[in-house]
Amino acid sequence: MDKDKLYQKCVSYLKMLCEEIPERSVGSRGNRRATRFFENELSSLGWQTEMTELEVMDWESGGATLRVADQSFKVLASPYSLGCSVQAPLISVSSLGELERQEITGKILLLHGELAKEQLMPKNFVFYNPEEHQQVIALLEQKQPAAIISATGRNAALAGGVYPFPLIEDGDFDIPSVYTTEEEGRNLLSCIGKSAFLESRSTRIPAKAYNIIARKRKDRRQRIVVTAHIDAKKGTPGAIDNATGVAILLLLAELLAEYNGDRIVEIVAFNGEDYYAVPGQMDYIRKNQEHFENIMLNINIDGAGYKEGKTAFSFFDIPQAMKATCDDLLAKFDGITEGIQWPQGDHSIFVQHGCPAMAVSSQWFLEHMDSQEITHTAKDNLEIVDCRKVVEIAEALNWFIRMSNTPD
Ligand SMILES: [Zn+2]
């Protein structure tokens, strides 16, 4: 297929994913529309598809109100939190030691400073969960404050461009919580000990979501697994994160429509990378527990196609026999360069299970990971995408998969 046609297809896929479908957060209607669209496209290209149903939780904010004496403070409901309506004394804690010592049961607890410097990993997030986060969560659950207010700063590396960021974003954590800026947190510190009223109209909505897995054949022999997460953070169009990844899977599916090689190619739209419980990834791991040794390579696309800079291919534990093909790829495609080792993506699931992996992203994002203010905000829209880069990645992966198909 010629470049022009691929380019046109790319534009229409991205419009569908980022504009016609208003949001793709896990559990939303848009998310189900996106997975249905993806499944339809792949099956019409002759791929055998499988939709795995996932029980998930959607969420609606509904807004939140905080008052101390006759003063109002601006707070936002933490995503996936339960709602509340409580009147209780306000107390504050800024370190793990204070959290251990203070009597907080039944009170409205302000978390700030050191303790609120980075988002706490969700309880059931198994891939990365620092000891200190687990201790904070365990102490909170044990001591049961009536509700939590967190005052957070900026943390691009972990929260993207979001400010303030929710310290807690976890549908498995049942103490109601809201969050606010550092400045508002400082204002609140002058009210410690007073009686506060907090109402959050946040609600959890049980919902369904789907992983889509497409294969050329059904058996489980040696396969190349190409993945991209199809969900987006709530309230963002998720163009670079990760509609471009999904568009690349769709273009690749078309380029490989007549593929008849001896490796099985599996194309997976994961549902949950930007969601507290990573349900699609957990389901995939469960189902493949005994089969990771058959995965000769994972190629994961996340954050690709940014208008500035080159595409970065990062290589993880690539076997000797595949190295030359990787080098040839870098030499053959002008817009692609080798990227650094970075862990925050679904390729890590495969690396942790002993599989070689390739992570495809944008060099600019890898270089500005600690300072960029785009990820998980409204700025992540189609204006920052270069479709020529998206097409080049699809062509490079098509070339690579066909090249790797020679017997060892
Ligand atoms: Zn992502």
Boltz pocket constraint, residues with backbone or C-beta under 6 A from the ligand:
constraints:
  - pocket:
      binder: B
      contacts: [[A, 229], [A, 240], [A, 241], [A, 242], [A, 273], [A, 274], [A, 302], [A, 303]]
      max_distance: 6.0
